[in-house]
């Protein structure tokens, strides 16, 4: 289950905080609250509360929060045109904020100023963005007309090949050449919207696909702050509230999730950032790795555990607030993270911790491989599909996002930054394959220790240790990460 | 209306839900995989059931995994394959 909803609390006033909690968690099932949430006053208060959370939670940028607030207001006023409004808002967001990484904007500014244009760089974004939307439209049309059959059958491989060619061109063409600028900007747009466009192209096979012009508004939906699309518009439609009661329930769930995000954020900020990493001066994992594992072994384990938990909590807060946005807009989609620490197997943790990222890897790499290869060998078939998703897809995901960096940082420096992530992906793949093929499924009859404790400790230990290598920024060299990893076990290299 | 031959798939899915500590009952139009109720390993088991028991060819590049998200959709897939 992906919900933490509990049965509605008994009615009547009480001072018992546990009863308040129960009432809060069960409010979307409470018919009185549902009816109130459908009134004009209820809708106004819910939206005002949600907007207040959005603008005060530091995880959401102010400009993005403003765009989301506008989209929420318009969708509340015209719920029947929700998808069209979201498409327009998404297109606006895409035209104004096309890149994923901040340092790409600095490089873009340099390129734009080299053109000697009097217009601001934002005008260039609109021009380049419209050109990219036109390119995406042609791909969408081809999915239906199948004029270029090869691209229609393998749209993701086509995008991958195109990205590779563009990245190679940015490495080979001198930056003083005007063609470089055009190619680099197009690569930036492709890298920033690769999987968003991928989902739109996959959705075109769906019977419930939106009209093409509306699909193009999902190249960067208003809630897309990170690199992971929360699937495509056809997925949203599946969870769209169909009745006024459904909509009220979905909005109440959105408020609950947003408040949970706030609690997680401030818990992480106070307990980890201000107390553990602040007042108690426990080093962050990256700092400890870069410093060369100077601490006592027990301290190193504490650093690893603290960083692992802090990352889970802050990532939970981030994904929850954006899933809450989608729910507030009227789509009751599943949570992006649901009790990861309760996982008893590695594959279960992967699905609970990174639900939508796992979905990307499954949709684009796992299922297509599973459908086609080693059909007569079930275990090999599952292992190879898992390898394609957890290793190839996982590394490609980051490499695609970072592909404009080849021209900025140089080819080898960009590749070197991925050494550590490659180790991470390889270990993760091995763990997932073992989990799926060889791990004995924990059984309640095994007893409390062997069912509730040992499997969970194994899972947390595995993913905690993986944290050492979970980096594609190149902030610390891979050698220092290997040293730190072995130092945890008392081995000094 | 769900056809009788879907019972095998229904039983397979019910077994998966029970194995994951969930209620075995589910609606014919209830999302199973997109909703996160069942994971991708369960989807793999359903795919293999469709292949082995109904002869569905999953290697068609246009096959879309979202077409097996509900029992109704699986039934439609089986019916279209049978026709």
Interface residues (C-beta under 8 A of the other chain):
Chain A: X1 X2 X153 X154 X202 X205 X206 X231 X234 X235 X238 X239 X334 X335 X338 X347 X348 X351 X355 X358 X362 X363 X366 X367 X368 X370 X371 X372 X375 X378 X382 X385 X436 X441
Chain B: X19 X22 X31 X34 X35 X36 X37 X39 X40 X41 X43 X44 X47 X48 X51 X58 X59 X60 X61 X62 X63 X64 X65 X66 X69
